[in-house]
Amino acid sequence: MQLKMLIDGKLVEGDYSLDVVNPATAMPFATCGRASAQQLEVAVDAAKRSQPGWARLSFQQRGAFLKRLCDAIEARTEEFARLLTLEQGKPLRQARSEVSGGLVRIRYYATLDCPPVVLRDNEREQIVQEHVPLGVIAAITPWNFPFSLLVSKIAPGLIAGNTIVAKPAPTTPLTTLLLGEVAADILPPGVLNVIVDANDLGSRLTTHPDISKVGFTGSTETGKRVMQAAAQSLKRLTLELGGNDAAIVLDDAEVGKVARKVFEAAMVNAGQVCLAAKRVYVPASMLDGFFDELAELARSVIVGDGLDEKTQMGPLQNQQQYEKVLKLIESARLEGAVIAGGCSTDGPGYFIAPTIVRGLTDDAELVRSEQFGPVLPVLSYDTVDEVIERANATPFGLGATVWSSDYRKGAEVARRLEVGTAWVNRHLNLAPDVPFGGAKESGIGHENGIEGLKGVMQLKILNIEKGAAAQGATSRSMTKQNQVETSGIAGPASAGAAKS
């Protein structure tokens, strides 16, 4: 398999190459082009040159391009899904869901408009609020959801009149390259450019003088470096960063029903979700029953190659993350008790069985950090005020969930959580028209919805005084009249001056 990069409307080989590893086998299965610094410059220049013409199109005209792109991707859904499974590891069912969810987002943005708003309009003045494109946007995406997180950046960026330089994670470049291949026959040259690197070109993008905005999804640590780089030219930023999302089970919850939902919220995509439930708080009186349910669920999961339709959980995406999660499990063994899972599976690949941990304190490494893997610590609490304080005692603030048989009671707790999104009796409900963003160190700005669209545009005010030239002439005439009338001289010379 040899996919090419998209630069200035052409599919081009990279000046270098990159091997792509299948995480289910831990072996390379494809090679793709990798960009040089010079190729990055060509991509940015193409985006800059094409942007004014793209911006002159109406929202409806740009939307027509997006709809055509969406139709072309949809016709190759199975190809996208299979490639996504091969490079990312997730089961085919989840890969198909990611592709279909991404298409929903493209179609949503393809129908949007952002018309001017008249703030004032009277005989004297007109003041109009507009949103205009920013220019060239760098879209930098991670390896956990390579397709959906890409389209969440390029769809609003393009419909708003910006052009894009997209850079996927080096371990999952192929789905993005395939999207570029499809776009090459649909979008005008330079409107979307796709380059691949080996984590060596990110700083060039984030500091490039012709990049107006950086949209980045990834770790908080890397996000801080992106922010520092962008600060040199005050680039606009959207940062969707890490999380340590708490799931709070209230004392009126039905244990069997809620345990399954919490387990799914923690283990989807092998736990490699920024919004996954990463620590669970359960009333002390319900703890043993909750552990029994979670342990049974963990042992029932079929872990394997995502290409096998029977597989329910695939591998972790890369060796670095695999080794990090194994270390977290070992630290949890020393500080608590592993009651299910806790090991990698036999054979090649970056597989870790779903793992449930009890007996940890809030300062345990697994509880404090973002594990980004299928390992779930469960802790007890006594009072609602206590658990809210503990849930908020983190620098992260991405999301949280509250589980209760009374949604009103759940909502009261959810309102007190310091997060960007707090769900009650559901999880990972991310409709394209609902804004999504983090609090505290979990991010800046929003994606999705109208807020996501406005986040890739510049607010501009047109402040107009009507008939200013005529009013200015009248004002000058009145000034001369006043000068004569206030001179204190009533002689013929003054009268002549008044007539002149």
Summary of the structure (lengths in Angstrom):
residues: 500
radius of gyration: 28.2
end to end distance: 86.7
largest distance: 113.0
contacts: 1792
relative contact order: 0.13
helix: 43%
strand: 22%
